[in-house]
Amino acid sequence: MNRNILEGNIIAQLGLEKLPDEEKAALLEQMVGWVEKRVFGKILASLAEADKARFLEIMESGDQAASEEFLSQKVPNFAELLEQETAAAKQELAEFHKTLD
């Protein structure tokens, strides 16, 4: 997943600029994982059973090229979906952070 999409100012939005770089990196890893789960859940919900099985096989294999090819064929709006879910996750995190203040 393109972490630059997620990274875009989320640290500043949450007021975490002063965290050590290692902690920022760990936080971003968790956020990337969270967004990936959201995106993959939506992808799986949109696929037919045979395509779900094929997609899971590809993901387990770790073949990035096959994954990109599959997504371009079966989920033509993947980039849009990724942007939407990233924006939603960032918004939810920002709103949650406000409740902690």
PyMOL commands that set and color helices and strands:
alter all, ss='L'
color gray80, all
select helices_A, chain A and resi 3-7+10-13+21-46+49-61+64-74+78-100
alter helices_A, ss='H'
color red, helices_A
deselect
rebuild
show_as cartoon
